Amino acid sequence: TKTMIDMKKNMGGIDKTIRVLIAIAIGILIYTNVFTGTWAIILGVIAVVFLITSFFSFCPLYTLFGASTCGKSK
């Protein structure tokens, strides 16, 4: 089995930045009660996933589709 350490990075800097900004925006919207109840929970989980995937520079969905935003290695 693979661990997070064994997995190759498949997210570039712009992708990570966008995910973090979206997660922050969701957090603010939840904090200010724009989203409440079930929507707040769902969006909160998405925000946490965005933060975790950004931290590790790895998105499991990208591997399923063979995608990468890292750019080409030299």
Predicted model as a PDB file, atoms N, CA, C, CB and O in Angstrom, pLDDT in the B-factor column:
MODEL        1                                                                  
ATOM      1  N   THR A   1       0.839  -1.189   0.000  1.00 53.00           N  
ATOM      2  CA  THR A   1       0.000   0.000   0.000  1.00 53.00           C  
ATOM      3  C   THR A   1       0.873   1.237   0.000  1.00 53.00           C  
ATOM      4  CB  THR A   1      -0.948   0.007   1.210  1.00 53.00           C  
ATOM      5  O   THR A   1       1.986   1.238   0.525  1.00 53.00           O  
ATOM      6  N   LYS A   2       0.347   2.284  -0.596  1.00 58.00           N  
ATOM      7  CA  LYS A   2       1.084   3.548  -0.662  1.00 58.00           C  
ATOM      8  C   LYS A   2       0.714   4.436   0.513  1.00 58.00           C  
ATOM      9  CB  LYS A   2       0.803   4.276  -1.987  1.00 58.00           C  
ATOM     10  O   LYS A   2      -0.434   4.464   0.956  1.00 58.00           O  
ATOM     11  N   THR A   3       1.694   5.151   1.004  1.00 59.00           N  
ATOM     12  CA  THR A   3       1.434   6.160   2.026  1.00 59.00           C  
ATOM     13  C   THR A   3       1.508   7.525   1.357  1.00 59.00           C  
ATOM     14  CB  THR A   3       2.454   6.052   3.218  1.00 59.00           C  
ATOM     15  O   THR A   3       1.875   7.626   0.186  1.00 59.00           O  
ATOM     16  N   MET A   4       1.161   8.568   2.091  1.00 52.00           N  
ATOM     17  CA  MET A   4       1.230   9.914   1.526  1.00 52.00           C  
ATOM     18  C   MET A   4       2.653  10.275   1.123  1.00 52.00           C  
ATOM     19  CB  MET A   4       0.697  10.937   2.524  1.00 52.00           C  
ATOM     20  O   MET A   4       2.854  11.070   0.205  1.00 52.00           O  
ATOM     21  N   ILE A   5       3.630   9.707   1.794  1.00 53.00           N  
ATOM     22  CA  ILE A   5       5.028   9.996   1.479  1.00 53.00           C  
ATOM     23  C   ILE A   5       5.402   9.387   0.134  1.00 53.00           C  
ATOM     24  CB  ILE A   5       5.957   9.462   2.586  1.00 53.00           C  
ATOM     25  O   ILE A   5       6.181   9.978  -0.614  1.00 53.00           O  
ATOM     26  N   ASP A   6       4.852   8.204  -0.186  1.00 60.00           N  
ATOM     27  CA  ASP A   6       5.174   7.506  -1.419  1.00 60.00           C  
ATOM     28  C   ASP A   6       4.492   8.115  -2.641  1.00 60.00           C  
ATOM     29  CB  ASP A   6       4.790   6.062  -1.297  1.00 60.00           C  
ATOM     30  O   ASP A   6       4.938   7.882  -3.765  1.00 60.00           O  
ATOM     31  N   MET A   7       3.446   8.874  -2.455  1.00 72.00           N  
ATOM     32  CA  MET A   7       2.676   9.384  -3.567  1.00 72.00           C  
ATOM     33  C   MET A   7       3.359  10.579  -4.210  1.00 72.00           C  
ATOM     34  CB  MET A   7       1.287   9.759  -3.112  1.00 72.00           C  
ATOM     35  O   MET A   7       3.899  11.451  -3.529  1.00 72.00           O  
ATOM     36  N   LYS A   8       3.324  10.600  -5.544  1.00 85.00           N  
ATOM     37  CA  LYS A   8       3.943  11.688  -6.280  1.00 85.00           C  
ATOM     38  C   LYS A   8       3.031  12.911  -6.258  1.00 85.00           C  
ATOM     39  CB  LYS A   8       4.248  11.261  -7.728  1.00 85.00           C  
ATOM     40  O   LYS A   8       1.806  12.794  -6.297  1.00 85.00           O  
ATOM     41  N   LYS A   9       3.647  14.068  -6.196  1.00 90.00           N  
ATOM     42  CA  LYS A   9       2.884  15.304  -6.218  1.00 90.00           C  
ATOM     43  C   LYS A   9       2.218  15.460  -7.585  1.00 90.00           C  
ATOM     44  CB  LYS A   9       3.794  16.521  -5.903  1.00 90.00           C  
ATOM     45  O   LYS A   9       2.833  15.196  -8.618  1.00 90.00           O  
ATOM     46  N   ASN A  10       0.951  15.892  -7.578  1.00 91.00           N  
ATOM     47  CA  ASN A  10       0.261  16.108  -8.846  1.00 91.00           C  
ATOM     48  C   ASN A  10      -0.494  17.435  -8.862  1.00 91.00           C  
ATOM     49  CB  ASN A  10      -0.701  14.962  -9.119  1.00 91.00           C  
ATOM     50  O   ASN A  10      -1.391  17.635  -9.681  1.00 91.00           O  
ATOM     51  N   MET A  11      -0.127  18.344  -7.951  1.00 92.00           N  
ATOM     52  CA  MET A  11      -0.762  19.660  -7.895  1.00 92.00           C  
ATOM     53  C   MET A  11       0.293  20.754  -7.989  1.00 92.00           C  
ATOM     54  CB  MET A  11      -1.586  19.817  -6.599  1.00 92.00           C  
ATOM     55  O   MET A  11       1.302  20.724  -7.283  1.00 92.00           O  
ATOM     56  N   GLY A  12       0.048  21.710  -8.863  1.00 92.00           N  
ATOM     57  CA  GLY A  12       0.953  22.839  -9.019  1.00 92.00           C  
ATOM     58  C   GLY A  12       0.632  23.962  -8.047  1.00 92.00           C  
ATOM     59  O   GLY A  12      -0.354  23.895  -7.312  1.00 92.00           O  
ATOM     60  N   GLY A  13       1.453  24.978  -8.044  1.00 92.00           N  
ATOM     61  CA  GLY A  13       1.316  26.096  -7.120  1.00 92.00           C  
ATOM     62  C   GLY A  13       0.024  26.880  -7.287  1.00 92.00           C  
ATOM     63  O   GLY A  13      -0.611  27.254  -6.300  1.00 92.00           O  
ATOM     64  N   ILE A  14      -0.368  27.130  -8.531  1.00 94.00           N  
ATOM     65  CA  ILE A  14      -1.604  27.880  -8.760  1.00 94.00           C  
ATOM     66  C   ILE A  14      -2.797  27.078  -8.268  1.00 94.00           C  
ATOM     67  CB  ILE A  14      -1.769  28.226 -10.256  1.00 94.00           C  
ATOM     68  O   ILE A  14      -3.694  27.635  -7.633  1.00 94.00           O  
ATOM     69  N   ASP A  15      -2.824  25.795  -8.545  1.00 94.00           N  
ATOM     70  CA  ASP A  15      -3.902  24.910  -8.101  1.00 94.00           C  
ATOM     71  C   ASP A  15      -4.010  24.929  -6.573  1.00 94.00           C  
ATOM     72  CB  ASP A  15      -3.663  23.465  -8.608  1.00 94.00           C  
ATOM     73  O   ASP A  15      -5.105  25.041  -6.022  1.00 94.00           O  
ATOM     74  N   LYS A  16      -2.867  24.818  -5.900  1.00 95.00           N  
ATOM     75  CA  LYS A  16      -2.863  24.836  -4.435  1.00 95.00           C  
ATOM     76  C   LYS A  16      -3.367  26.166  -3.888  1.00 95.00           C  
ATOM     77  CB  LYS A  16      -1.458  24.558  -3.908  1.00 95.00           C  
ATOM     78  O   LYS A  16      -4.144  26.195  -2.934  1.00 95.00           O  
ATOM     79  N   THR A  17      -2.928  27.256  -4.488  1.00 96.00           N  
ATOM     80  CA  THR A  17      -3.352  28.581  -4.035  1.00 96.00           C  
ATOM     81  C   THR A  17      -4.857  28.764  -4.193  1.00 96.00           C  
ATOM     82  CB  THR A  17      -2.610  29.670  -4.809  1.00 96.00           C  
ATOM     83  O   THR A  17      -5.520  29.270  -3.288  1.00 96.00           O  
ATOM     84  N   ILE A  18      -5.393  28.358  -5.329  1.00 96.00           N  
ATOM     85  CA  ILE A  18      -6.832  28.478  -5.568  1.00 96.00           C  
ATOM     86  C   ILE A  18      -7.616  27.657  -4.552  1.00 96.00           C  
ATOM     87  CB  ILE A  18      -7.182  28.028  -6.997  1.00 96.00           C  
ATOM     88  O   ILE A  18      -8.630  28.122  -4.030  1.00 96.00           O  
ATOM     89  N   ARG A  19      -7.158  26.447  -4.269  1.00 96.00           N  
ATOM     90  CA  ARG A  19      -7.851  25.598  -3.299  1.00 96.00           C  
ATOM     91  C   ARG A  19      -7.841  26.211  -1.898  1.00 96.00           C  
ATOM     92  CB  ARG A  19      -7.211  24.215  -3.263  1.00 96.00           C  
ATOM     93  O   ARG A  19      -8.849  26.174  -1.192  1.00 96.00           O  
ATOM     94  N   VAL A  20      -6.705  26.769  -1.503  1.00 97.00           N  
ATOM     95  CA  VAL A  20      -6.617  27.394  -0.179  1.00 97.00           C  
ATOM     96  C   VAL A  20      -7.538  28.610  -0.113  1.00 97.00           C  
ATOM     97  CB  VAL A  20      -5.155  27.804   0.141  1.00 97.00           C  
ATOM     98  O   VAL A  20      -8.229  28.807   0.887  1.00 97.00           O  
ATOM     99  N   LEU A  21      -7.555  29.427  -1.163  1.00 98.00           N  
ATOM    100  CA  LEU A  21      -8.423  30.601  -1.182  1.00 98.00           C  
ATOM    101  C   LEU A  21      -9.902  30.212  -1.133  1.00 98.00           C  
ATOM    102  CB  LEU A  21      -8.146  31.438  -2.426  1.00 98.00           C  
ATOM    103  O   LEU A  21     -10.693  30.861  -0.449  1.00 98.00           O  
ATOM    104  N   ILE A  22     -10.272  29.162  -1.852  1.00 98.00           N  
ATOM    105  CA  ILE A  22     -11.656  28.681  -1.809  1.00 98.00           C  
ATOM    106  C   ILE A  22     -11.998  28.184  -0.411  1.00 98.00           C  
ATOM    107  CB  ILE A  22     -11.879  27.556  -2.847  1.00 98.00           C  
ATOM    108  O   ILE A  22     -13.081  28.463   0.103  1.00 98.00           O  
ATOM    109  N   ALA A  23     -11.080  27.449   0.205  1.00 98.00           N  
ATOM    110  CA  ALA A  23     -11.315  26.933   1.558  1.00 98.00           C  
ATOM    111  C   ALA A  23     -11.489  28.080   2.550  1.00 98.00           C  
ATOM    112  CB  ALA A  23     -10.152  26.021   1.999  1.00 98.00           C  
ATOM    113  O   ALA A  23     -12.354  28.017   3.424  1.00 98.00           O  
ATOM    114  N   ILE A  24     -10.679  29.121   2.422  1.00 98.00           N  
ATOM    115  CA  ILE A  24     -10.803  30.289   3.304  1.00 98.00           C  
ATOM    116  C   ILE A  24     -12.147  30.978   3.077  1.00 98.00           C  
ATOM    117  CB  ILE A  24      -9.639  31.286   3.063  1.00 98.00           C  
ATOM    118  O   ILE A  24     -12.827  31.351   4.033  1.00 98.00           O  
ATOM    119  N   ALA A  25     -12.526  31.147   1.811  1.00 98.00           N  
ATOM    120  CA  ALA A  25     -13.808  31.787   1.491  1.00 98.00           C  
ATOM    121  C   ALA A  25     -14.973  30.983   2.074  1.00 98.00           C  
ATOM    122  CB  ALA A  25     -13.975  31.933  -0.041  1.00 98.00           C  
ATOM    123  O   ALA A  25     -15.904  31.558   2.637  1.00 98.00           O  
ATOM    124  N   ILE A  26     -14.922  29.670   1.941  1.00 98.00           N  
ATOM    125  CA  ILE A  26     -15.976  28.822   2.512  1.00 98.00           C  
ATOM    126  C   ILE A  26     -16.011  28.988   4.028  1.00 98.00           C  
ATOM    127  CB  ILE A  26     -15.752  27.331   2.136  1.00 98.00           C  
ATOM    128  O   ILE A  26     -17.082  29.112   4.621  1.00 98.00           O  
ATOM    129  N   GLY A  27     -14.837  28.989   4.647  1.00 97.00           N  
ATOM    130  CA  GLY A  27     -14.770  29.169   6.097  1.00 97.00           C  
ATOM    131  C   GLY A  27     -15.396  30.482   6.542  1.00 97.00           C  
ATOM    132  O   GLY A  27     -16.123  30.520   7.534  1.00 97.00           O  
ATOM    133  N   ILE A  28     -15.118  31.551   5.817  1.00 98.00           N  
ATOM    134  CA  ILE A  28     -15.693  32.856   6.151  1.00 98.00           C  
ATOM    135  C   ILE A  28     -17.210  32.834   5.978  1.00 98.00           C  
ATOM    136  CB  ILE A  28     -15.072  33.961   5.273  1.00 98.00           C  
ATOM    137  O   ILE A  28     -17.943  33.353   6.820  1.00 98.00           O  
ATOM    138  N   LEU A  29     -17.674  32.235   4.891  1.00 98.00           N  
ATOM    139  CA  LEU A  29     -19.118  32.169   4.649  1.00 98.00           C  
ATOM    140  C   LEU A  29     -19.838  31.340   5.709  1.00 98.00           C  
ATOM    141  CB  LEU A  29     -19.392  31.587   3.269  1.00 98.00           C  
ATOM    142  O   LEU A  29     -20.965  31.659   6.089  1.00 98.00           O  
ATOM    143  N   ILE A  30     -19.205  30.298   6.177  1.00 98.00           N  
ATOM    144  CA  ILE A  30     -19.800  29.494   7.257  1.00 98.00           C  
ATOM    145  C   ILE A  30     -19.775  30.285   8.562  1.00 98.00           C  
ATOM    146  CB  ILE A  30     -19.043  28.140   7.427  1.00 98.00           C  
ATOM    147  O   ILE A  30     -20.757  30.300   9.303  1.00 98.00           O  
ATOM    148  N   TYR A  31     -18.652  30.941   8.839  1.00 98.00           N  
ATOM    149  CA  TYR A  31     -18.503  31.717  10.073  1.00 98.00           C  
ATOM    150  C   TYR A  31     -19.518  32.856  10.163  1.00 98.00           C  
ATOM    151  CB  TYR A  31     -17.090  32.280  10.167  1.00 98.00           C  
ATOM    152  O   TYR A  31     -20.024  33.169  11.240  1.00 98.00           O  
ATOM    153  N   THR A  32     -19.807  33.468   9.019  1.00 98.00           N  
ATOM    154  CA  THR A  32     -20.755  34.582   8.994  1.00 98.00           C  
ATOM    155  C   THR A  32     -22.197  34.114   8.788  1.00 98.00           C  
ATOM    156  CB  THR A  32     -20.373  35.562   7.897  1.00 98.00           C  
ATOM    157  O   THR A  32     -23.089  34.927   8.544  1.00 98.00           O  
ATOM    158  N   ASN A  33     -22.416  32.826   8.884  1.00 97.00           N  
ATOM    159  CA  ASN A  33     -23.755  32.212   8.774  1.00 97.00           C  
ATOM    160  C   ASN A  33     -24.428  32.415   7.428  1.00 97.00           C  
ATOM    161  CB  ASN A  33     -24.646  32.760   9.839  1.00 97.00           C  
ATOM    162  O   ASN A  33     -25.656  32.396   7.348  1.00 97.00           O  
ATOM    163  N   VAL A  34     -23.655  32.609   6.376  1.00 97.00           N  
ATOM    164  CA  VAL A  34     -24.231  32.624   5.035  1.00 97.00           C  
ATOM    165  C   VAL A  34     -24.680  31.207   4.696  1.00 97.00           C  
ATOM    166  CB  VAL A  34     -23.204  33.161   3.976  1.00 97.00           C  
ATOM    167  O   VAL A  34     -25.743  31.005   4.109  1.00 97.00           O  
ATOM    168  N   PHE A  35     -23.858  30.228   5.075  1.00 97.00           N  
ATOM    169  CA  PHE A  35     -24.227  28.816   4.938  1.00 97.00           C  
ATOM    170  C   PHE A  35     -24.414  28.241   6.323  1.00 97.00           C  
ATOM    171  CB  PHE A  35     -23.151  28.012   4.141  1.00 97.00           C  
ATOM    172  O   PHE A  35     -23.563  28.412   7.196  1.00 97.00           O  
ATOM    173  N   THR A  36     -25.523  27.560   6.525  1.00 97.00           N  
ATOM    174  CA  THR A  36     -25.805  26.934   7.816  1.00 97.00           C  
ATOM    175  C   THR A  36     -26.334  25.519   7.579  1.00 97.00           C  
ATOM    176  CB  THR A  36     -26.829  27.780   8.639  1.00 97.00           C  
ATOM    177  O   THR A  36     -26.655  25.139   6.453  1.00 97.00           O  
ATOM    178  N   GLY A  37     -26.413  24.778   8.630  1.00 97.00           N  
ATOM    179  CA  GLY A  37     -27.005  23.438   8.572  1.00 97.00           C  
ATOM    180  C   GLY A  37     -26.223  22.479   7.703  1.00 97.00           C  
ATOM    181  O   GLY A  37     -24.995  22.421   7.750  1.00 97.00           O  
ATOM    182  N   THR A  38     -26.968  21.727   6.906  1.00 97.00           N  
ATOM    183  CA  THR A  38     -26.361  20.682   6.070  1.00 97.00           C  
ATOM    184  C   THR A  38     -25.375  21.265   5.067  1.00 97.00           C  
ATOM    185  CB  THR A  38     -27.444  19.898   5.330  1.00 97.00           C  
ATOM    186  O   THR A  38     -24.307  20.696   4.840  1.00 97.00           O  
ATOM    187  N   TRP A  39     -25.731  22.405   4.461  1.00 97.00           N  
ATOM    188  CA  TRP A  39     -24.821  23.025   3.495  1.00 97.00           C  
ATOM    189  C   TRP A  39     -23.503  23.423   4.145  1.00 97.00           C  
ATOM    190  CB  TRP A  39     -25.475  24.250   2.861  1.00 97.00           C  
ATOM    191  O   TRP A  39     -22.443  23.281   3.535  1.00 97.00           O  
ATOM    192  N   ALA A  40     -23.560  23.912   5.358  1.00 97.00           N  
ATOM    193  CA  ALA A  40     -22.340  24.301   6.065  1.00 97.00           C  
ATOM    194  C   ALA A  40     -21.453  23.082   6.314  1.00 97.00           C  
ATOM    195  CB  ALA A  40     -22.685  24.993   7.399  1.00 97.00           C  
ATOM    196  O   ALA A  40     -20.232  23.160   6.179  1.00 97.00           O  
ATOM    197  N   ILE A  41     -22.060  21.972   6.673  1.00 98.00           N  
ATOM    198  CA  ILE A  41     -21.294  20.743   6.922  1.00 98.00           C  
ATOM    199  C   ILE A  41     -20.649  20.253   5.637  1.00 98.00           C  
ATOM    200  CB  ILE A  41     -22.199  19.642   7.515  1.00 98.00           C  
ATOM    201  O   ILE A  41     -19.459  19.941   5.617  1.00 98.00           O  
ATOM    202  N   ILE A  42     -21.426  20.185   4.566  1.00 98.00           N  
ATOM    203  CA  ILE A  42     -20.904  19.698   3.284  1.00 98.00           C  
ATOM    204  C   ILE A  42     -19.769  20.593   2.792  1.00 98.00           C  
ATOM    205  CB  ILE A  42     -22.028  19.636   2.227  1.00 98.00           C  
ATOM    206  O   ILE A  42     -18.704  20.102   2.417  1.00 98.00           O  
ATOM    207  N   LEU A  43     -19.999  21.899   2.794  1.00 98.00           N  
ATOM    208  CA  LEU A  43     -18.965  22.819   2.324  1.00 98.00           C  
ATOM    209  C   LEU A  43     -17.759  22.843   3.260  1.00 98.00           C  
ATOM    210  CB  LEU A  43     -19.538  24.223   2.184  1.00 98.00           C  
ATOM    211  O   LEU A  43     -16.627  23.027   2.811  1.00 98.00           O  
ATOM    212  N   GLY A  44     -17.994  22.659   4.549  1.00 98.00           N  
ATOM    213  CA  GLY A  44     -16.891  22.583   5.502  1.00 98.00           C  
ATOM    214  C   GLY A  44     -15.997  21.389   5.228  1.00 98.00           C  
ATOM    215  O   GLY A  44     -14.773  21.495   5.289  1.00 98.00           O  
ATOM    216  N   VAL A  45     -16.604  20.258   4.926  1.00 98.00           N  
ATOM    217  CA  VAL A  45     -15.821  19.053   4.592  1.00 98.00           C  
ATOM    218  C   VAL A  45     -15.025  19.293   3.315  1.00 98.00           C  
ATOM    219  CB  VAL A  45     -16.749  17.813   4.424  1.00 98.00           C  
ATOM    220  O   VAL A  45     -13.856  18.917   3.230  1.00 98.00           O  
ATOM    221  N   ILE A  46     -15.651  19.913   2.328  1.00 97.00           N  
ATOM    222  CA  ILE A  46     -14.945  20.213   1.077  1.00 97.00           C  
ATOM    223  C   ILE A  46     -13.767  21.149   1.354  1.00 97.00           C  
ATOM    224  CB  ILE A  46     -15.911  20.849   0.036  1.00 97.00           C  
ATOM    225  O   ILE A  46     -12.684  20.959   0.800  1.00 97.00           O  
ATOM    226  N   ALA A  47     -13.965  22.144   2.195  1.00 98.00           N  
ATOM    227  CA  ALA A  47     -12.891  23.077   2.526  1.00 98.00           C  
ATOM    228  C   ALA A  47     -11.728  22.356   3.199  1.00 98.00           C  
ATOM    229  CB  ALA A  47     -13.414  24.195   3.434  1.00 98.00           C  
ATOM    230  O   ALA A  47     -10.568  22.616   2.879  1.00 98.00           O  
ATOM    231  N   VAL A  48     -12.028  21.458   4.120  1.00 98.00           N  
ATOM    232  CA  VAL A  48     -10.974  20.699   4.807  1.00 98.00           C  
ATOM    233  C   VAL A  48     -10.225  19.818   3.812  1.00 98.00           C  
ATOM    234  CB  VAL A  48     -11.573  19.832   5.945  1.00 98.00           C  
ATOM    235  O   VAL A  48      -8.998  19.727   3.866  1.00 98.00           O  
ATOM    236  N   VAL A  49     -10.947  19.175   2.912  1.00 96.00           N  
ATOM    237  CA  VAL A  49     -10.300  18.339   1.886  1.00 96.00           C  
ATOM    238  C   VAL A  49      -9.392  19.197   1.009  1.00 96.00           C  
ATOM    239  CB  VAL A  49     -11.363  17.612   1.013  1.00 96.00           C  
ATOM    240  O   VAL A  49      -8.273  18.796   0.689  1.00 96.00           O  
ATOM    241  N   PHE A  50      -9.876  20.375   0.621  1.00 96.00           N  
ATOM    242  CA  PHE A  50      -9.039  21.276  -0.189  1.00 96.00           C  
ATOM    243  C   PHE A  50      -7.761  21.647   0.551  1.00 96.00           C  
ATOM    244  CB  PHE A  50      -9.819  22.551  -0.558  1.00 96.00           C  
ATOM    245  O   PHE A  50      -6.686  21.670  -0.049  1.00 96.00           O  
ATOM    246  N   LEU A  51      -7.861  21.937   1.844  1.00 97.00           N  
ATOM    247  CA  LEU A  51      -6.670  22.290   2.620  1.00 97.00           C  
ATOM    248  C   LEU A  51      -5.694  21.122   2.730  1.00 97.00           C  
ATOM    249  CB  LEU A  51      -7.072  22.757   4.013  1.00 97.00           C  
ATOM    250  O   LEU A  51      -4.485  21.301   2.584  1.00 97.00           O  
ATOM    251  N   ILE A  52      -6.220  19.933   2.987  1.00 96.00           N  
ATOM    252  CA  ILE A  52      -5.354  18.751   3.130  1.00 96.00           C  
ATOM    253  C   ILE A  52      -4.662  18.431   1.817  1.00 96.00           C  
ATOM    254  CB  ILE A  52      -6.168  17.532   3.606  1.00 96.00           C  
ATOM    255  O   ILE A  52      -3.455  18.186   1.795  1.00 96.00           O  
ATOM    256  N   THR A  53      -5.421  18.432   0.709  1.00 94.00           N  
ATOM    257  CA  THR A  53      -4.803  18.120  -0.579  1.00 94.00           C  
ATOM    258  C   THR A  53      -3.778  19.182  -0.966  1.00 94.00           C  
ATOM    259  CB  THR A  53      -5.873  17.998  -1.670  1.00 94.00           C  
ATOM    260  O   THR A  53      -2.762  18.864  -1.585  1.00 94.00           O  
ATOM    261  N   SER A  54      -4.035  20.438  -0.608  1.00 94.00           N  
ATOM    262  CA  SER A  54      -3.063  21.493  -0.897  1.00 94.00           C  
ATOM    263  C   SER A  54      -1.794  21.311  -0.083  1.00 94.00           C  
ATOM    264  CB  SER A  54      -3.666  22.866  -0.617  1.00 94.00           C  
ATOM    265  O   SER A  54      -0.692  21.516  -0.591  1.00 94.00           O  
ATOM    266  N   PHE A  55      -1.943  20.926   1.180  1.00 94.00           N  
ATOM    267  CA  PHE A  55      -0.783  20.721   2.048  1.00 94.00           C  
ATOM    268  C   PHE A  55       0.132  19.626   1.505  1.00 94.00           C  
ATOM    269  CB  PHE A  55      -1.238  20.369   3.466  1.00 94.00           C  
ATOM    270  O   PHE A  55       1.354  19.765   1.534  1.00 94.00           O  
ATOM    271  N   PHE A  56      -0.461  18.532   1.009  1.00 92.00           N  
ATOM    272  CA  PHE A  56       0.333  17.413   0.501  1.00 92.00           C  
ATOM    273  C   PHE A  56       0.641  17.521  -0.991  1.00 92.00           C  
ATOM    274  CB  PHE A  56      -0.386  16.120   0.768  1.00 92.00           C  
ATOM    275  O   PHE A  56       1.369  16.687  -1.529  1.00 92.00           O  
ATOM    276  N   SER A  57       0.100  18.531  -1.664  1.00 91.00           N  
ATOM    277  CA  SER A  57       0.275  18.689  -3.123  1.00 91.00           C  
ATOM    278  C   SER A  57      -0.162  17.444  -3.875  1.00 91.00           C  
ATOM    279  CB  SER A  57       1.738  19.003  -3.458  1.00 91.00           C  
ATOM    280  O   SER A  57       0.415  17.093  -4.905  1.00 91.00           O  
ATOM    281  N   PHE A  58      -1.173  16.789  -3.360  1.00 91.00           N  
ATOM    282  CA  PHE A  58      -1.633  15.532  -3.952  1.00 91.00           C  
ATOM    283  C   PHE A  58      -3.154  15.474  -3.930  1.00 91.00           C  
ATOM    284  CB  PHE A  58      -1.035  14.318  -3.203  1.00 91.00           C  
ATOM    285  O   PHE A  58      -3.773  15.637  -2.879  1.00 91.00           O  
ATOM    286  N   CYS A  59      -3.756  15.239  -5.101  1.00 90.00           N  
ATOM    287  CA  CYS A  59      -5.199  15.091  -5.206  1.00 90.00           C  
ATOM    288  C   CYS A  59      -5.504  13.672  -5.714  1.00 90.00           C  
ATOM    289  CB  CYS A  59      -5.812  16.182  -6.158  1.00 90.00           C  
ATOM    290  O   CYS A  59      -5.153  13.333  -6.844  1.00 90.00           O  
ATOM    291  N   PRO A  60      -6.154  12.846  -4.887  1.00 89.00           N  
ATOM    292  CA  PRO A  60      -6.467  11.480  -5.310  1.00 89.00           C  
ATOM    293  C   PRO A  60      -7.323  11.415  -6.572  1.00 89.00           C  
ATOM    294  CB  PRO A  60      -7.170  10.758  -4.199  1.00 89.00           C  
ATOM    295  O   PRO A  60      -7.162  10.496  -7.376  1.00 89.00           O  
ATOM    296  N   LEU A  61      -8.225  12.368  -6.757  1.00 90.00           N  
ATOM    297  CA  LEU A  61      -9.051  12.360  -7.966  1.00 90.00           C  
ATOM    298  C   LEU A  61      -8.214  12.553  -9.224  1.00 90.00           C  
ATOM    299  CB  LEU A  61     -10.115  13.447  -7.884  1.00 90.00           C  
ATOM    300  O   LEU A  61      -8.525  11.986 -10.271  1.00 90.00           O  
ATOM    301  N   TYR A  62      -7.156  13.348  -9.124  1.00 89.00           N  
ATOM    302  CA  TYR A  62      -6.287  13.547 -10.277  1.00 89.00           C  
ATOM    303  C   TYR A  62      -5.660  12.228 -10.723  1.00 89.00           C  
ATOM    304  CB  TYR A  62      -5.195  14.569  -9.950  1.00 89.00           C  
ATOM    305  O   TYR A  62      -5.503  11.996 -11.922  1.00 89.00           O  
ATOM    306  N   THR A  63      -5.306  11.373  -9.787  1.00 87.00           N  
ATOM    307  CA  THR A  63      -4.699  10.093 -10.161  1.00 87.00           C  
ATOM    308  C   THR A  63      -5.700   9.201 -10.885  1.00 87.00           C  
ATOM    309  CB  THR A  63      -4.159   9.374  -8.921  1.00 87.00           C  
ATOM    310  O   THR A  63      -5.328   8.453 -11.790  1.00 87.00           O  
ATOM    311  N   LEU A  64      -6.971   9.279 -10.488  1.00 89.00           N  
ATOM    312  CA  LEU A  64      -7.993   8.464 -11.163  1.00 89.00           C  
ATOM    313  C   LEU A  64      -8.138   8.851 -12.630  1.00 89.00           C  
ATOM    314  CB  LEU A  64      -9.345   8.609 -10.454  1.00 89.00           C  
ATOM    315  O   LEU A  64      -8.386   7.996 -13.480  1.00 89.00           O  
ATOM    316  N   PHE A  65      -7.983  10.139 -12.924  1.00 87.00           N  
ATOM    317  CA  PHE A  65      -8.144  10.633 -14.286  1.00 87.00           C  
ATOM    318  C   PHE A  65      -6.813  10.855 -14.996  1.00 87.00           C  
ATOM    319  CB  PHE A  65      -8.926  11.917 -14.271  1.00 87.00           C  
ATOM    320  O   PHE A  65      -6.788  11.282 -16.150  1.00 87.00           O  
ATOM    321  N   GLY A  66      -5.715  10.568 -14.316  1.00 87.00           N  
ATOM    322  CA  GLY A  66      -4.389  10.747 -14.909  1.00 87.00           C  
ATOM    323  C   GLY A  66      -4.028  12.215 -15.119  1.00 87.00           C  
ATOM    324  O   GLY A  66      -3.252  12.545 -16.016  1.00 87.00           O  
ATOM    325  N   ALA A  67      -4.590  13.092 -14.295  1.00 87.00           N  
ATOM    326  CA  ALA A  67      -4.355  14.525 -14.443  1.00 87.00           C  
ATOM    327  C   ALA A  67      -3.239  14.992 -13.504  1.00 87.00           C  
ATOM    328  CB  ALA A  67      -5.650  15.313 -14.168  1.00 87.00           C  
ATOM    329  O   ALA A  67      -2.941  14.354 -12.494  1.00 87.00           O  
ATOM    330  N   SER A  68      -2.633  16.125 -13.871  1.00 88.00           N  
ATOM    331  CA  SER A  68      -1.625  16.749 -13.034  1.00 88.00           C  
ATOM    332  C   SER A  68      -1.549  18.224 -13.397  1.00 88.00           C  
ATOM    333  CB  SER A  68      -0.243  16.055 -13.201  1.00 88.00           C  
ATOM    334  O   SER A  68      -1.631  18.591 -14.569  1.00 88.00           O  
ATOM    335  N   THR A  69      -1.392  19.066 -12.382  1.00 89.00           N  
ATOM    336  CA  THR A  69      -1.230  20.500 -12.629  1.00 89.00           C  
ATOM    337  C   THR A  69       0.175  20.961 -12.242  1.00 89.00           C  
ATOM    338  CB  THR A  69      -2.288  21.304 -11.847  1.00 89.00           C  
ATOM    339  O   THR A  69       0.433  22.156 -12.100  1.00 89.00           O  
ATOM    340  N   CYS A  70       1.075  19.993 -12.074  1.00 87.00           N  
ATOM    341  CA  CYS A  70       2.447  20.313 -11.665  1.00 87.00           C  
ATOM    342  C   CYS A  70       3.264  20.930 -12.793  1.00 87.00           C  
ATOM    343  CB  CYS A  70       3.141  19.065 -11.164  1.00 87.00           C  
ATOM    344  O   CYS A  70       4.245  21.624 -12.528  1.00 87.00           O  
ATOM    345  N   GLY A  71       2.894  20.700 -14.001  1.00 78.00           N  
ATOM    346  CA  GLY A  71       3.709  21.160 -15.115  1.00 78.00           C  
ATOM    347  C   GLY A  71       4.666  20.049 -15.508  1.00 78.00           C  
ATOM    348  O   GLY A  71       4.675  18.976 -14.903  1.00 78.00           O  
ATOM    349  N   LYS A  72       5.444  20.309 -16.494  1.00 66.00           N  
ATOM    350  CA  LYS A  72       6.374  19.288 -16.991  1.00 66.00           C  
ATOM    351  C   LYS A  72       7.685  19.363 -16.234  1.00 66.00           C  
ATOM    352  CB  LYS A  72       6.621  19.458 -18.502  1.00 66.00           C  
ATOM    353  O   LYS A  72       8.213  20.445 -15.977  1.00 66.00           O  
ATOM    354  N   SER A  73       8.205  18.187 -15.880  1.00 57.00           N  
ATOM    355  CA  SER A  73       9.514  18.152 -15.220  1.00 57.00           C  
ATOM    356  C   SER A  73      10.616  18.231 -16.268  1.00 57.00           C  
ATOM    357  CB  SER A  73       9.670  16.867 -14.362  1.00 57.00           C  
ATOM    358  O   SER A  73      10.455  17.745 -17.387  1.00 57.00           O  
ATOM    359  N   LYS A  74      11.719  18.836 -15.904  1.00 48.00           N  
ATOM    360  CA  LYS A  74      12.833  19.027 -16.860  1.00 48.00           C  
ATOM    361  C   LYS A  74      13.741  17.841 -16.896  1.00 48.00           C  
ATOM    362  CB  LYS A  74      13.641  20.260 -16.514  1.00 48.00           C  
ATOM    363  O   LYS A  74      14.721  17.835 -17.641  1.00 48.00           O  
TER     364      LYS A  74                                                      
ENDMDL                                                                          
END                                                                             
